[in-house]
Amino acid sequence: MQHIMMFIAFLAAFACWAFFVRRAGQMMSHIPMSGFPFWSTEMMLLPGLAGFLAFIYFLSGFWSWKLAVIMLLALHLGPLLAWFLTNAFGKNAARATSRTFWIGMEIGSQMPRLIQRVNQLVGFLVISYPFVAAFISFRHPWGSLVLEEQEIKCTLLLITVNSYLLMAIILPKMLASENLDDDTRQNAFFMQLASLVPTAAYGALGAAAFGLDQNSMQFQWFGATNRIASFGLLVVLFAFFAGTALIPYLVGAQRSRVKELGFLDQIKLMVADIEDSLETPQGAAHVTKLDDLRTRIATVSQQLLGREGILNYYNTLRLDLSKADENQKRLVEAIDNTGDLDGRFRFLNELRRLQIELGEIIANLQPRDPADANDAAAKWAKRYENRKAELKQKIDDLSSHKPVVAAGLGSGLMIIISGILGEVAKAAWSLLSHGH
């Protein structure tokens, strides 16, 4: 009878957990997009830990305050790490949070079917979990060690997959985006590194639970033999970090630099064409030549708008915000505040600037006689000569930029964290398997 009553209590706890997770997701959309996202982090961490501990208690009768404290401290290693890295090495944290929000929405809109399939998979796993847990629960005696171990393994799989599967798709794609600026990418990299810690904690515990951490390495320290996590577990944790953070970060930094250089080269060529046109004495023909250049620049603008959906989407929403929903209004606000961090918006604004300037030059030269027009055009040409030199300097600076500091720092920290979490997992599993 106790077994049945505890399982009914588990179902109630499971329903409360599912409701709270859904509610927390809705509440996160109203958290201000500025600074360190403390409350959003807590709303992601605490339901997972509370569910993990409550589920294994109601399903098997196991409870340990020591385990609860160990896991709570291990999971909060991530937010503490993110806070330290963001404040010590990050730049423009408030703007980076806003920028991350809208590029995440953009990436999600580009692969709706994949997001839908992942959500369906997560939903299937969540719905299946009570049935699998019931099957395991009523196959073994209440309070037995084998029941505890089997329910813990089942619950670990649910928590790990449910908490990170969707993020494991979106965040690496965000880091690898060619449209993310270096400062935001670095902050996102630090946040991704920190967000891996909770999953790695559950993953390390799962490795210990499934017997994947049997052979530990040993080393000598002041004549004493010390034991650390197995080499295999460290490799798995670091490979997970490399695949979801380090490699996407390095790939994205390179892609972003190539795309930005392409934009700057195009602007530089247009500026050079304007300079050449103004330098060459053409009299009244200046106007015709400059008008052709303005038309060419307008064509490039239209092609960019057609190619980059986010630009058109933003412009459409901006025309009538009264028809936009809450998320769309937040998107417009975020782009208003951080659009200058995106190379596409900078390129589009530069194209528009050139079009406006060409209109001003044409209006200035059109009423002049040929000799006077040549003199005025030469003065305008000097401005574009200076701008061309500035663009060349920007291109040279960008070509020499290397994002190795953040990557090296993150890699070193992940190795240390992997070792710590390996030890945490063994301590936690020792409590679980011995029942005290």
Secondary structure, DSSP 8 states (H G I E B T S, - for coil): -HHHHHHHHHHHHHHHHHHHHHHHHHHHTTS-SSS--HHHHHHHHHHHHHHHHHHHHHHH----HHHHHHHHHHHTHHHHHHHHHHHHT---HHHHHHHHHHHHHHHHHH-HHHHHHHHHHHHHHHHHHHHHHHHHHTTS-TT-HHHHHHHHHHHHHHHHHHHHTTHHHHHHHHHT-TT--HHHHHHHHHHHHHHHHHHHHHHHHHHHHTT-----EEEEETTEEEEE--HHHHHHHHHHHIIIIIHHHHHHHHHHHHHHHHHHHHHHHHHHHHHHHHHS--TTHHHHHHHHHHHHHHHHHHHHHHH-HHHHHHHHHHH-GGG--HHHHHHHHHHHHHGGGSHHHHHHHHHHHHHHHHHHHHHHHTTS-HHHHHHHHHHHHHHHHHHHHHHHHHHHHHHT---HHHHHHHHHHHHHHHHHHHHHHHHHHHHHHHT-
